[in-house]
Amino acid sequence: MQLSKILAEIDLEISRLEQARTLLAGDGGPAVKKANKTKAAVVSVEAPLKRKKKRNLSPEGRKRIAEAVRRRWELQKKAAAK
């Protein structure tokens, strides 16, 4: 990826964050930066956003989680029986 594209993506993300902050703070006014609009538009057309990879659980990890859930259910059953 070229440096100019990276910088344009960073500028785009900064403007998005500023808009979100303005909305959350309730300032009311739009927080749109006038600079770098053309670069931001070009980046969004040329390079679509990458999706995160799907995270897979190993069989060992799945087994550990299942055992922890079973222990939790046992404790809940014991607490409910009292």
MMTF fields as JSON, N, C-alpha, C and O atoms, coordinates in Angstrom:
{
  "mmtfVersion": "1.0.0",
  "mmtfProducer": "UNKNOWN",
  "numBonds": 327,
  "numAtoms": 328,
  "numGroups": 82,
  "numChains": 1,
  "numModels": 1,
  "chainsPerModel": [1],
  "groupsPerChain": [82],
  "chainIdList": ["A"],
  "bondAtomList": [4, 2, 8, 6, 12, 10, 16, 14, 20, 18, 24, 22, 28, 26, 32, 30, 36, 34, 40, 38, 44, 42, 48, 46, 52, 50, 56, 54, 60, 58, 64, 62, 68, 66, 72, 70, 76, 74, 80, 78, 84, 82, 88, 86, 92, 90, 96, 94, 100, 98, 104, 102, 108, 106, 112, 110, 116, 114, 120, 118, 124, 122, 128, 126, 132, 130, 136, 134, 140, 138, 144, 142, 148, 146, 152, 150, 156, 154, 160, 158, 164, 162, 168, 166, 172, 170, 176, 174, 180, 178, 184, 182, 188, 186, 192, 190, 196, 194, 200, 198, 204, 202, 208, 206, 212, 210, 216, 214, 220, 218, 224, 222, 228, 226, 232, 230, 236, 234, 240, 238, 244, 242, 248, 246, 252, 250, 256, 254, 260, 258, 264, 262, 268, 266, 272, 270, 276, 274, 280, 278, 284, 282, 288, 286, 292, 290, 296, 294, 300, 298, 304, 302, 308, 306, 312, 310, 316, 314, 320, 318, 324, 322],
  "bondOrderList": [1, 1, 1, 1, 1, 1, 1, 1, 1, 1, 1, 1, 1, 1, 1, 1, 1, 1, 1, 1, 1, 1, 1, 1, 1, 1, 1, 1, 1, 1, 1, 1, 1, 1, 1, 1, 1, 1, 1, 1, 1, 1, 1, 1, 1, 1, 1, 1, 1, 1, 1, 1, 1, 1, 1, 1, 1, 1, 1, 1, 1, 1, 1, 1, 1, 1, 1, 1, 1, 1, 1, 1, 1, 1, 1, 1, 1, 1, 1, 1, 1],
  "groupList": [{"groupName": "MET", "atomNameList": ["N", "CA", "C", "O"], "elementList": ["N", "C", "C", "O"], "formalChargeList": [0, 0, 0, 0], "bondAtomList": [1, 0, 2, 1, 3, 2], "bondOrderList": [1, 1, 2], "singleLetterCode": "M", "chemCompType": "L-PEPTIDE LINKING"}, {"groupName": "GLN", "atomNameList": ["N", "CA", "C", "O"], "elementList": ["N", "C", "C", "O"], "formalChargeList": [0, 0, 0, 0], "bondAtomList": [1, 0, 2, 1, 3, 2], "bondOrderList": [1, 1, 2], "singleLetterCode": "Q", "chemCompType": "L-PEPTIDE LINKING"}, {"groupName": "LEU", "atomNameList": ["N", "CA", "C", "O"], "elementList": ["N", "C", "C", "O"], "formalChargeList": [0, 0, 0, 0], "bondAtomList": [1, 0, 2, 1, 3, 2], "bondOrderList": [1, 1, 2], "singleLetterCode": "L", "chemCompType": "L-PEPTIDE LINKING"}, {"groupName": "SER", "atomNameList": ["N", "CA", "C", "O"], "elementList": ["N", "C", "C", "O"], "formalChargeList": [0, 0, 0, 0], "bondAtomList": [1, 0, 2, 1, 3, 2], "bondOrderList": [1, 1, 2], "singleLetterCode": "S", "chemCompType": "L-PEPTIDE LINKING"}, {"groupName": "LYS", "atomNameList": ["N", "CA", "C", "O"], "elementList": ["N", "C", "C", "O"], "formalChargeList": [0, 0, 0, 0], "bondAtomList": [1, 0, 2, 1, 3, 2], "bondOrderList": [1, 1, 2], "singleLetterCode": "K", "chemCompType": "L-PEPTIDE LINKING"}, {"groupName": "ILE", "atomNameList": ["N", "CA", "C", "O"], "elementList": ["N", "C", "C", "O"], "formalChargeList": [0, 0, 0, 0], "bondAtomList": [1, 0, 2, 1, 3, 2], "bondOrderList": [1, 1, 2], "singleLetterCode": "I", "chemCompType": "L-PEPTIDE LINKING"}, {"groupName": "ALA", "atomNameList": ["N", "CA", "C", "O"], "elementList": ["N", "C", "C", "O"], "formalChargeList": [0, 0, 0, 0], "bondAtomList": [1, 0, 2, 1, 3, 2], "bondOrderList": [1, 1, 2], "singleLetterCode": "A", "chemCompType": "L-PEPTIDE LINKING"}, {"groupName": "GLU", "atomNameList": ["N", "CA", "C", "O"], "elementList": ["N", "C", "C", "O"], "formalChargeList": [0, 0, 0, 0], "bondAtomList": [1, 0, 2, 1, 3, 2], "bondOrderList": [1, 1, 2], "singleLetterCode": "E", "chemCompType": "L-PEPTIDE LINKING"}, {"groupName": "ASP", "atomNameList": ["N", "CA", "C", "O"], "elementList": ["N", "C", "C", "O"], "formalChargeList": [0, 0, 0, 0], "bondAtomList": [1, 0, 2, 1, 3, 2], "bondOrderList": [1, 1, 2], "singleLetterCode": "D", "chemCompType": "L-PEPTIDE LINKING"}, {"groupName": "ARG", "atomNameList": ["N", "CA", "C", "O"], "elementList": ["N", "C", "C", "O"], "formalChargeList": [0, 0, 0, 0], "bondAtomList": [1, 0, 2, 1, 3, 2], "bondOrderList": [1, 1, 2], "singleLetterCode": "R", "chemCompType": "L-PEPTIDE LINKING"}, {"groupName": "THR", "atomNameList": ["N", "CA", "C", "O"], "elementList": ["N", "C", "C", "O"], "formalChargeList": [0, 0, 0, 0], "bondAtomList": [1, 0, 2, 1, 3, 2], "bondOrderList": [1, 1, 2], "singleLetterCode": "T", "chemCompType": "L-PEPTIDE LINKING"}, {"groupName": "GLY", "atomNameList": ["N", "CA", "C", "O"], "elementList": ["N", "C", "C", "O"], "formalChargeList": [0, 0, 0, 0], "bondAtomList": [1, 0, 2, 1, 3, 2], "bondOrderList": [1, 1, 2], "singleLetterCode": "G", "chemCompType": "PEPTIDE LINKING"}, {"groupName": "PRO", "atomNameList": ["N", "CA", "C", "O"], "elementList": ["N", "C", "C", "O"], "formalChargeList": [0, 0, 0, 0], "bondAtomList": [1, 0, 2, 1, 3, 2], "bondOrderList": [1, 1, 2], "singleLetterCode": "P", "chemCompType": "L-PEPTIDE LINKING"}, {"groupName": "VAL", "atomNameList": ["N", "CA", "C", "O"], "elementList": ["N", "C", "C", "O"], "formalChargeList": [0, 0, 0, 0], "bondAtomList": [1, 0, 2, 1, 3, 2], "bondOrderList": [1, 1, 2], "singleLetterCode": "V", "chemCompType": "L-PEPTIDE LINKING"}, {"groupName": "ASN", "atomNameList": ["N", "CA", "C", "O"], "elementList": ["N", "C", "C", "O"], "formalChargeList": [0, 0, 0, 0], "bondAtomList": [1, 0, 2, 1, 3, 2], "bondOrderList": [1, 1, 2], "singleLetterCode": "N", "chemCompType": "L-PEPTIDE LINKING"}, {"groupName": "TRP", "atomNameList": ["N", "CA", "C", "O"], "elementList": ["N", "C", "C", "O"], "formalChargeList": [0, 0, 0, 0], "bondAtomList": [1, 0, 2, 1, 3, 2], "bondOrderList": [1, 1, 2], "singleLetterCode": "W", "chemCompType": "L-PEPTIDE LINKING"}],
  "groupTypeList": [0, 1, 2, 3, 4, 5, 2, 6, 7, 5, 8, 2, 7, 5, 3, 9, 2, 7, 1, 6, 9, 10, 2, 2, 6, 11, 8, 11, 11, 12, 6, 13, 4, 4, 6, 14, 4, 10, 4, 6, 6, 13, 13, 3, 13, 7, 6, 12, 2, 4, 9, 4, 4, 4, 9, 14, 2, 3, 12, 7, 11, 9, 4, 9, 5, 6, 7, 6, 13, 9, 9, 9, 15, 7, 2, 1, 4, 4, 6, 6, 6, 4],
  "groupIdList": [1, 2, 3, 4, 5, 6, 7, 8, 9, 10, 11, 12, 13, 14, 15, 16, 17, 18, 19, 20, 21, 22, 23, 24, 25, 26, 27, 28, 29, 30, 31, 32, 33, 34, 35, 36, 37, 38, 39, 40, 41, 42, 43, 44, 45, 46, 47, 48, 49, 50, 51, 52, 53, 54, 55, 56, 57, 58, 59, 60, 61, 62, 63, 64, 65, 66, 67, 68, 69, 70, 71, 72, 73, 74, 75, 76, 77, 78, 79, 80, 81, 82],
  "secStructList": [7, 7, 2, 2, 2, 2, 2, 2, 2, 2, 2, 2, 2, 2, 2, 2, 2, 2, 2, 2, 2, 2, 2, 2, 2, 6, 7, 7, 1, 7, 7, 7, 7, 1, 6, 6, 2, 2, 2, 2, 2, 2, 2, 2, 2, 2, 1, 7, 7, 7, 7, 7, 7, 7, 7, 7, 7, 7, 2, 2, 2, 2, 2, 2, 2, 2, 2, 2, 2, 2, 2, 2, 2, 2, 2, 2, 2, 2, 2, 2, 2, 7],
  "xCoordList": [0.85, 0.0, 0.893, 1.92, 0.499, 1.305, 1.093, 0.046, 2.102, 2.063, 0.916, 0.267, 0.66, -0.418, -1.779, -2.654, -1.963, -3.224, -3.394, -4.488, -2.318, -2.366, -2.726, -3.572, -2.085, -2.374, -3.814, -4.468, -4.315, -5.7, -6.671, -7.691, -6.365, -7.222, -7.209, -8.242, -6.048, -5.945, -6.765, -7.477, -6.67, -7.455, -8.944, -9.721, -9.346, -10.752, -11.225, -12.312, -10.42, -10.785, -10.854, -11.734, -9.95, -9.979, -11.264, -11.885, -11.668, -12.906, -14.116, -15.049, -14.112, -15.207, -15.267, -16.345, -14.111, -14.067, -14.523, -15.208, -14.14, -14.58, -16.094, -16.741, -16.658, -18.115, -18.797, -19.79, -18.273, -18.855, -18.765, -19.713, -17.635, -17.472, -18.462, -19.047, -18.648, -19.583, -21.0, -21.739, -21.369, -22.71, -22.896, -23.942, -21.885, -21.989, -21.967, -22.664, -21.173, -21.067, -22.296, -22.572, -23.035, -24.241, -23.968, -24.765, -22.854, -22.535, -23.502, -23.733, -24.065, -25.068, -24.52, -25.166, -23.378, -22.824, -22.131, -21.608, -22.119, -21.419, -19.91, -19.389, -19.23, -17.775, -17.107, -16.327, -17.399, -16.838, -15.645, -15.739, -14.531, -13.341, -13.456, -13.86, -13.11, -13.18, -11.944, -12.016, -10.829, -9.597, -9.61, -10.193, -8.975, -8.773, -10.052, -10.081, -11.103, -12.315, -12.09, -12.582, -11.362, -11.156, -10.291, -10.542, -9.28, -8.436, -9.232, -9.08, -10.075, -10.87, -11.823, -12.02, -12.415, -13.342, -12.602, -13.12, -11.402, -10.63, -10.216, -10.26, -9.82, -9.382, -10.53, -10.344, -11.729, -12.841, -13.249, -13.752, -13.046, -13.39, -12.313, -12.628, -11.06, -9.965, -9.731, -9.548, -9.735, -9.383, -10.553, -10.723, -11.358, -12.45, -11.902, -10.78, -12.688, -12.254, -12.025, -12.798, -10.971, -10.667, -11.458, -11.587, -11.978, -12.711, -11.728, -10.7, -12.068, -11.224, -11.368, -12.426, -10.294, -10.333, -11.227, -11.3, -11.9, -12.726, -11.8, -10.851, -12.087, -11.248, -11.807, -12.985, -10.976, -11.401, -10.881, -9.783, -11.697, -11.341, -10.727, -11.235, -9.653, -9.045, -9.908, -10.67, -9.801, -10.581, -10.271, -11.16, -9.011, -8.648, -9.331, -9.845, -9.331, -9.983, -11.473, -12.058, -12.093, -13.528, -13.835, -14.841, -12.957, -13.142, -13.022, -13.81, -12.047, -11.874, -13.098, -13.543, -13.641, -14.826, -16.016, -16.774, -16.186, -17.3, -17.198, -18.202, -16.001, -15.819, -16.116, -16.732, -15.689, -15.951, -17.444, -17.94, -18.167, -19.612, -20.293, -21.209, -19.847, -20.439, -20.222, -21.132, -19.009, -18.74, -19.639, -20.152, -19.829, -20.692, -22.123, -22.785, -22.61, -23.971, -24.115, -25.127, -23.082, -23.118, -23.244, -24.058, -22.439, -22.497, -23.863, -24.375, -24.448, -25.763, -26.831, -27.729, -26.732, -27.696, -27.582, -28.59, -26.338, -26.126, -26.671, -27.285, -26.461, -26.946, -28.471, -29.079, -29.09, -30.548, -31.168, -32.298, -30.454, -30.981, -30.995, -31.769, -30.154, -30.065, -31.209, -31.286],
  "yCoordList": [-1.177, 0.0, 1.238, 1.28, 2.212, 3.412, 4.297, 4.263, 5.074, 5.965, 6.96, 7.261, 7.471, 8.458, 7.832, 8.489, 6.577, 5.894, 5.674, 5.84, 5.303, 5.083, 6.381, 6.391, 7.47, 8.768, 9.187, 9.741, 8.932, 9.28, 8.469, 8.996, 7.194, 6.358, 6.86, 6.872, 7.269, 7.801, 9.088, 9.277, 9.972, 11.211, 10.915, 11.587, 9.916, 9.535, 9.024, 9.38, 8.197, 7.657, 8.763, 8.743, 9.713, 10.844, 11.637, 12.027, 11.881, 12.641, 11.863, 12.455, 10.543, 9.719, 9.792, 9.917, 9.714, 9.78, 11.145, 11.237, 12.204, 13.542, 13.67, 14.287, 13.096, 13.13, 12.367, 12.835, 11.204, 10.404, 11.15, 11.135, 11.797, 12.543, 13.693, 13.956, 14.379, 15.5, 15.025, 15.665, 13.905, 13.363, 12.954, 13.214, 12.319, 11.871, 13.038, 13.013, 14.055, 15.205, 16.091, 16.864, 15.997, 16.791, 18.221, 19.109, 18.465, 19.821, 20.298, 21.5, 19.381, 19.736, 20.03, 19.684, 20.643, 21.009, 19.833, 18.959, 19.798, 18.706, 18.866, 19.98, 17.767, 17.795, 17.24, 16.292, 17.811, 17.341, 18.199, 19.426, 17.556, 18.277, 18.561, 17.69, 19.758, 20.111, 19.629, 19.383, 19.489, 19.069, 17.556, 16.809, 17.125, 15.714, 14.957, 13.734, 15.634, 14.925, 14.084, 12.958, 14.603, 13.872, 12.636, 11.584, 12.76, 11.604, 10.525, 9.341, 10.923, 9.951, 9.22, 8.012, 9.933, 9.3, 8.33, 7.259, 8.693, 7.829, 6.561, 5.472, 6.688, 5.525, 4.554, 3.345, 5.065, 4.165, 3.427, 2.307, 4.027, 3.372, 2.366, 1.263, 2.733, 1.881, 0.68, -0.439, 0.904, -0.158, -0.416, 0.317, -1.445, -1.741, -2.189, -2.689, -2.009, -2.372, -3.874, -4.667, -4.249, -5.663, -6.201, -5.541, -7.391, -8.027, -8.78, -9.273, -8.854, -9.603, -11.093, -11.565, -11.817, -13.255, -13.89, -13.421, -14.96, -15.694, -16.432, -17.097, -16.304, -16.948, -18.328, -18.467, -19.341, -20.712, -21.163, -20.801, -21.957, -22.481, -23.863, -24.675, -24.126, -25.444, -26.429, -26.013, -27.699, -28.684, -28.627, -28.82, -28.361, -28.268, -27.066, -27.164, -25.954, -24.759, -24.955, -24.523, -25.603, -25.888, -26.79, -26.602, -27.773, -28.693, -27.944, -28.185, -27.044, -26.267, -25.41, -25.31, -24.796, -23.96, -24.804, -24.41, -25.974, -26.852, -27.304, -27.346, -27.636, -28.06, -26.91, -27.119, -25.722, -24.566, -24.289, -23.928, -24.45, -24.229, -25.287, -24.979, -26.525, -27.592, -27.328, -27.512, -26.894, -26.568, -25.431, -25.456, -24.449, -23.317, -23.78, -23.339, -24.668, -25.18, -25.964, -25.852, -26.766, -27.524, -26.581, -26.81, -25.524, -24.572, -23.896, -23.658, -23.588, -22.953, -23.907, -23.495, -25.182, -26.182, -26.365, -26.468, -26.406, -26.542, -25.33, -25.482, -24.148, -22.938, -22.886, -22.404, -23.358, -23.355, -24.411, -24.24, -25.499, -26.568, -26.174, -26.722, -25.243, -24.843, -23.992, -23.573],
  "zCoordList": [0.0, 0.0, 0.0, 0.679, -0.747, -0.856, 0.368, 1.014, 0.658, 1.812, 1.71, 2.712, 0.517, 0.359, 0.651, 1.216, 0.273, 0.564, 2.065, 2.604, 2.726, 4.174, 4.885, 5.779, 4.488, 5.103, 4.836, 5.72, 3.639, 3.315, 4.168, 4.612, 4.4, 5.251, 6.692, 7.363, 7.157, 8.521, 8.642, 9.629, 7.647, 7.66, 7.641, 8.32, 6.87, 6.808, 8.163, 8.619, 8.801, 10.112, 11.161, 12.021, 11.099, 12.028, 11.859, 12.848, 10.623, 10.407, 10.907, 11.449, 10.733, 11.266, 12.783, 13.363, 13.421, 14.881, 15.389, 16.408, 14.676, 15.071, 14.939, 15.786, 13.891, 13.734, 14.861, 15.418, 15.196, 16.27, 17.602, 18.387, 17.855, 19.098, 19.167, 20.217, 18.045, 18.003, 18.295, 19.044, 17.701, 17.94, 19.397, 19.993, 19.961, 21.35, 22.332, 23.347, 22.033, 22.923, 22.822, 23.74, 21.732, 21.56, 21.171, 21.478, 20.499, 20.064, 18.99, 18.856, 18.231, 17.243, 15.867, 14.877, 15.757, 14.464, 13.807, 14.497, 12.479, 11.801, 11.942, 11.903, 12.104, 12.267, 11.021, 11.108, 9.88, 8.62, 8.265, 8.225, 8.011, 7.581, 6.104, 5.333, 5.7, 4.294, 3.545, 2.341, 4.221, 3.571, 3.349, 4.135, 2.297, 1.978, 1.651, 1.789, 1.226, 0.852, -0.391, -0.471, -1.35, -2.592, -2.368, -2.957, -1.525, -1.238, -0.527, -0.827, 0.408, 1.152, 0.221, 0.361, -0.723, -1.657, -2.566, -2.882, -2.988, -3.868, -3.135, -3.709, -1.89, -1.122, -0.941, -1.082, -0.628, -0.387, -1.649, -1.564, -2.825, -4.076, -4.464, -4.911, -4.298, -4.749, -3.836, -4.316, -2.539, -1.609, -0.654, 0.32, -0.92, -0.004, 1.349, 1.437, 2.387, 3.726, 3.822, 3.285, 4.501, 4.684, 5.864, 6.895, 5.703, 6.792, 7.669, 7.207, 8.936, 9.854, 9.579, 9.163, 9.819, 9.626, 10.687, 11.822, 10.295, 11.235, 12.195, 11.778, 13.464, 14.466, 14.759, 15.09, 14.64, 14.888, 16.241, 16.662, 16.905, 18.211, 18.028, 17.254, 18.727, 18.655, 19.449, 20.322, 19.162, 19.93, 21.426, 22.256, 21.767, 23.184, 23.838, 24.952, 23.148, 23.677, 23.835, 24.828, 22.863, 22.929, 24.126, 24.811, 24.372, 25.497, 26.829, 27.743, 26.945, 28.176, 28.453, 29.597, 27.418, 27.6, 28.025, 28.912, 27.39, 27.743, 29.202, 29.913, 29.638, 31.034, 31.999, 33.044, 31.657, 32.523, 32.612, 33.679, 31.515, 31.529, 32.388, 33.151, 32.265, 33.091, 34.581, 35.389, 34.937, 36.35, 36.813, 37.932, 35.966, 36.308, 36.517, 37.456, 35.649, 35.801, 37.106, 37.799, 37.437, 38.695, 39.887, 40.781, 39.899, 40.999, 41.079, 42.172, 39.937, 39.931, 40.459, 41.194, 40.084, 40.563, 42.072, 42.77, 42.573, 44.012, 44.757, 45.814, 44.233, 44.878, 44.851, 45.807, 43.807, 43.707, 44.61, 45.067, 44.875, 45.724, 47.207, 47.991, 47.575, 48.994, 49.401, 50.556]
}
